[in-house]
């Protein structure tokens, strides 16, 4: 009688604080699983050494118990806060790319301030120290390359990642019902702001020149320019369009929630120029249904890479002999779209372009232009007369 070989597994710890080791498949790497804040944290250890896996499990268990004691005692450190927040459903509810970017920002701040730093001891001075370290380039040792300073906007983004983690800790409770953090120590502290943010706007002349050379670089680039200029949407939104999202009979486009930065889905009319370009593109591709509107050159069933679109647009700038403005590649088209639609109610412009909140659109996208400023000065809309 042949005996079936069983997969190895081992549990360390007690109920409520346990690390489980197991083989997902015979001959495969050892997996480890534990539960943190009601959510399973599971990952491959990347090896098959059972003794090493057992030691790693004990180390993880000690860290988990230390975190729990620290929370109970109110001595939460930045390292613990970062670990708990990045493992939380709050963080994992974000899009994959956002999770990765926020994790890098938070790690950067925590590494600077110190993983063993008590969260309650944070103050405005720490914010200022971090801002100075990131925006000022220290002299490099002889023979080494100097570092690169960043703008206040990047510093603000890093500190906002920490601020979100602190706010989460104020709302989160441990198993006894006690809050992880009684208050946000940075509440009321002003974060660095960019006084002169780079928000370039593409002119219509630049757009037309890019359109002339786009076809010789790639037909997809020309179609992408027309769709981006005609809809005002983000690259991530129009690049992921499927032919099933385009309703030629109703002349509308369905913008899917999964490709929207804020998870906002809507159906919006499209202009005749966009309609004609998409009809031509579909005839050339002979594609229907869920086939991508912008297929990858390597695989027609996959969406074209954003990095390839970036490279194509940079090449178009060079070919058209246009100096690309600093501070943007595709977003200048989005600002062009919204700036050219001044005069319409902000709420309607925001809905058409995919903004959930008008203040964001008005503050960061719609820009002042010389012609409109001249009209404001020379042509008042009304005169105030006496009673």
Secondary structure, 3 states (H helix, E strand, C coil): CCCCCCCCEEEEEECCEEEEEEECCCCCCEEEEEEECCEEEEEECCCCCHHHHHHHHHHHHHHHHHHHHHHHHCCCEHHHHHHHHHCCHHHHCCCHHHHHHHHHHHHHHHHHHCCCCEHHHCCHHHHHHHHHHHHCCCCCCCCCCCCCCCCHHHHHHHHHHHHHHHHHHHHCECCCCCECCCCCCCCCCCCCCCCCCCCCCCCHHHHHHHHHHHHHHCHHHHHHHHHHHHHCCCHHHHHCCEHHHEECCCCEEEECHHHCCCCCCEEEECCHHHHHHHHHHHHHHCCCCCCECCECCCCCCCECCHHHHHHHHHHHHHHCCCCCCCCCCCHHHHHHHHHCCCCCCHHHHHHHHCCCCHHHHHHHCCCCCHHHHHHHHHCCCCCCCCC
